[in-house]
């Protein structure tokens, strides 16, 4: 009896359909991921004249990328692994990489959606006007920054099996990144600490986003920050993939 094995592209298409459907069913968490940076953007309207629109908008996008990578991707992977979904999918005649690729594509869609919402909110509520090239370049650097946070999420779910421990660790890391990152960038914690924060995952992503929104301000330091961001992404992803287990046993 001959077994028809579907093409990888066909399998990926149906996996993506299923993951998008699951994302829609869990739309409350998706809304929260987009809502948090949007609220911060509206609340920081008074800082636009003082710090500049690119400064405020890039900080909010960084917060959103952190939420997508940690609160969105990591939690969903830990939940599905605990339910045995990955173990059942591995029995199907599809390559393992396509299972994770489908999840990552959904998160990339969330990154693009979050950016568009923040662009619109910044324009209509905060009156932030930036060049078209800035918006386009920001979308590109957002994907790179999002890849870094997705890699960090993969690291957490790769090193920790228990879903409850994943949830608590994710929330702790998310809170630390947001609080230390935002306060550090604003200089509230001191100039020396600000220099340290600028080379953390939060700082490098923020720096590249801020410069991409105003392409004329891109410097060699920005390029170095982009390179460090890519380095973080490769480091986190390699460790997370190497240690990832498809089940909790």
C-alpha positions as CSV (number, residue, x, y, z in Angstrom):
1,X,0.0,0.0,0.0
2,X,1.5,3.3,-1.1
3,X,1.5,6.2,1.3
4,X,1.2,9.7,-0.2
5,X,3.5,12.0,1.6
6,X,2.5,15.7,1.2
7,X,5.0,18.2,-0.1
8,X,6.7,20.3,2.5
9,X,5.2,23.5,1.2
10,X,1.7,21.9,1.4
11,X,2.3,20.7,5.0
12,X,3.6,24.2,6.0
13,X,0.6,25.8,4.4
14,X,-1.8,23.7,6.5
15,X,0.3,24.1,9.6
16,X,0.2,27.9,9.1
17,X,-3.6,27.8,8.7
18,X,-4.0,25.9,11.9
19,X,-1.6,28.2,13.8
20,X,-3.4,31.3,12.6
21,X,-6.7,29.8,13.6
22,X,-5.3,29.1,17.1
23,X,-4.0,32.6,17.3
24,X,-7.4,33.9,16.4
25,X,-9.0,31.8,19.1
26,X,-6.5,33.2,21.6
27,X,-7.0,36.7,20.3
28,X,-7.3,38.2,23.8
29,X,-3.7,37.5,24.5
30,X,-2.8,38.9,21.1
31,X,-4.8,42.1,21.7
32,X,-2.9,42.5,25.0
33,X,0.4,42.2,23.3
34,X,-0.5,45.1,21.0
35,X,-2.4,47.0,23.6
36,X,0.4,47.5,26.1
37,X,2.8,49.4,23.8
38,X,-0.1,51.3,22.4
39,X,-1.2,52.6,25.8
40,X,2.4,53.5,26.6
41,X,2.6,55.4,23.3
42,X,-0.5,57.4,24.1
43,X,0.6,58.0,27.7
44,X,4.0,59.3,26.5
45,X,2.5,61.9,24.2
46,X,4.0,64.7,26.4
47,X,7.5,63.3,25.7
48,X,7.3,63.7,21.9
49,X,8.2,67.4,21.9
50,X,11.0,66.8,24.5
51,X,12.6,63.6,23.3
52,X,11.4,63.4,19.7
53,X,8.8,61.1,18.0
54,X,11.4,58.6,17.0
55,X,12.6,58.2,20.6
56,X,9.1,57.6,21.9
57,X,7.9,55.4,19.0
58,X,11.0,53.2,19.0
59,X,10.7,52.6,22.8
60,X,7.1,51.5,22.4
61,X,7.9,49.2,19.4
62,X,10.7,47.6,21.6
63,X,8.2,47.0,24.3
64,X,5.9,45.3,21.8
65,X,8.7,43.1,20.4
66,X,9.5,42.0,23.9
67,X,5.9,41.1,24.5
68,X,5.6,39.2,21.2
69,X,8.8,37.2,21.8
70,X,8.3,36.4,25.4
71,X,4.6,36.6,26.3
72,X,3.3,35.4,22.9
73,X,5.7,32.9,21.5
74,X,7.3,31.4,24.6
75,X,4.0,30.8,26.5
76,X,2.3,29.3,23.5
77,X,5.2,26.9,22.8
78,X,5.3,25.8,26.5
79,X,1.5,25.3,26.6
80,X,1.4,23.2,23.4
81,X,4.3,21.1,24.4
82,X,2.7,20.4,27.8
83,X,-0.5,19.3,26.0
84,X,1.4,16.9,23.8
85,X,0.6,18.8,20.6
86,X,4.2,18.8,19.3
87,X,4.5,15.1,20.1
88,X,1.5,14.3,17.9
89,X,2.6,16.6,15.1
90,X,6.0,14.8,15.0
91,X,4.2,11.6,14.0
92,X,2.8,13.3,10.9
93,X,4.9,13.0,7.7
94,X,6.3,16.6,7.9
95,X,9.8,17.8,8.7
96,X,10.3,19.0,12.3
97,X,11.5,22.4,11.2
98,X,8.2,23.2,9.4
99,X,6.3,22.8,12.8
100,X,8.4,25.6,14.3
101,X,8.6,27.7,11.1
102,X,4.8,27.9,11.1
103,X,4.8,29.2,14.7
104,X,7.5,31.8,13.8
105,X,5.7,33.0,10.8
106,X,2.6,33.7,12.9
107,X,4.7,35.7,15.3
108,X,6.3,37.7,12.4
109,X,2.8,38.5,11.3
110,X,2.0,39.8,14.9
111,X,5.2,42.0,14.7
112,X,4.0,43.6,11.5
113,X,0.5,44.1,12.8
114,X,1.9,45.6,16.0
115,X,4.1,48.0,14.1
116,X,1.2,49.2,11.9
117,X,-1.0,49.8,14.9
118,X,1.8,51.8,16.6
119,X,2.5,53.8,13.4
120,X,-1.2,54.7,13.1
121,X,-1.5,55.5,16.8
122,X,1.6,57.7,16.7
123,X,0.4,59.6,13.7
124,X,-3.2,60.2,14.8
125,X,-2.8,60.5,18.6
126,X,0.8,61.8,19.1
127,X,1.1,63.6,15.8
128,X,4.4,61.8,15.0
129,X,5.3,62.4,11.4
130,X,8.3,60.5,10.0
131,X,9.6,59.9,6.4
132,X,8.2,56.9,4.5
133,X,11.7,55.5,4.3
134,X,11.9,55.6,8.0
135,X,8.7,53.5,8.4
136,X,9.9,51.0,5.8
137,X,13.4,50.6,7.4
138,X,11.8,50.4,10.9
139,X,9.7,47.4,9.7
140,X,12.9,45.7,8.6
141,X,14.8,46.3,11.8
142,X,11.7,45.3,13.8
143,X,11.8,41.9,12.2
144,X,15.5,41.6,13.2
145,X,14.8,42.8,16.7
146,X,11.8,40.5,16.9
147,X,14.0,37.6,15.8
148,X,16.2,38.3,18.8
149,X,13.3,38.3,21.2
150,X,11.9,35.1,19.6
151,X,15.4,33.6,20.1
152,X,15.3,34.6,23.8
153,X,11.9,33.0,24.1
154,X,13.3,29.9,22.5
155,X,16.1,29.9,25.0
156,X,13.7,30.0,27.9
157,X,11.5,27.3,26.6
158,X,14.5,25.2,25.7
159,X,16.1,25.4,29.1
160,X,12.9,25.1,31.1
161,X,10.4,22.2,30.6
162,X,7.8,22.9,33.3
163,X,5.1,25.2,31.7
164,X,4.5,27.0,35.0
165,X,8.2,27.7,35.5
166,X,8.3,29.0,31.9
167,X,5.4,31.4,32.6
168,X,6.9,32.8,35.8
169,X,10.4,33.1,34.2
170,X,9.0,34.8,31.1
171,X,7.0,37.3,33.2
172,X,10.1,38.1,35.3
173,X,12.3,38.6,32.3
174,X,9.7,40.7,30.5
175,X,9.2,42.9,33.6
176,X,13.0,43.3,34.0
177,X,13.6,44.1,30.4
178,X,10.8,46.7,30.3
179,X,11.5,48.4,33.6
180,X,15.3,48.5,33.4
181,X,15.3,49.2,29.7
182,X,12.9,52.1,29.7
183,X,14.2,53.7,32.8
184,X,17.8,53.2,31.7
185,X,17.2,54.7,28.2
186,X,15.5,57.7,29.8
187,X,18.6,58.2,32.0
188,X,16.7,57.9,35.2
189,X,19.1,55.3,36.6
190,X,22.2,57.4,35.8
191,X,24.4,58.1,32.7
192,X,26.8,55.2,33.4
193,X,23.9,52.7,33.7
194,X,22.4,54.2,30.5
195,X,25.6,53.3,28.6
196,X,25.3,49.7,29.9
197,X,21.6,49.4,29.0
198,X,22.3,50.7,25.4
199,X,24.2,47.4,24.8
200,X,21.7,45.1,26.4
201,X,19.2,43.3,24.1
202,X,16.6,46.1,24.9
203,X,19.1,48.9,24.2
204,X,20.5,47.5,20.9
205,X,17.0,46.9,19.5
206,X,15.9,50.4,20.6
207,X,18.9,52.1,19.1
208,X,18.5,50.5,15.7
209,X,14.8,51.2,15.7
210,X,15.3,54.9,16.6
211,X,17.9,55.4,13.9
212,X,15.8,53.5,11.3
213,X,12.9,55.8,11.9
214,X,15.2,58.7,10.9
215,X,17.6,57.0,8.4
216,X,19.8,60.2,8.2
217,X,20.8,59.6,11.8
218,X,22.2,56.1,11.2
219,X,25.8,55.9,12.3
220,X,28.5,53.3,12.7
221,X,27.4,52.9,16.3
222,X,23.9,52.0,15.0
223,X,25.5,49.4,12.7
224,X,27.4,48.0,15.7
225,X,24.2,47.8,17.7
226,X,22.5,46.0,14.8
227,X,25.4,43.6,14.7
228,X,25.1,43.0,18.4
229,X,21.4,42.4,18.0
230,X,22.1,39.7,15.4
231,X,24.7,38.2,17.7
232,X,22.2,38.0,20.5
233,X,19.6,36.4,18.2
234,X,22.1,33.7,17.0
235,X,23.3,33.0,20.5
236,X,19.8,32.7,22.1
237,X,18.4,30.7,19.2
238,X,21.3,28.2,19.0
239,X,21.2,27.4,22.7
240,X,17.4,27.3,22.7
241,X,17.2,25.0,19.7
242,X,20.0,22.7,21.0
243,X,18.3,22.2,24.3
244,X,14.6,22.1,23.2
245,X,12.6,19.0,24.0
246,X,9.5,18.1,22.2
247,X,7.8,16.8,25.3
248,X,8.0,17.5,29.1
249,X,9.1,14.0,30.0
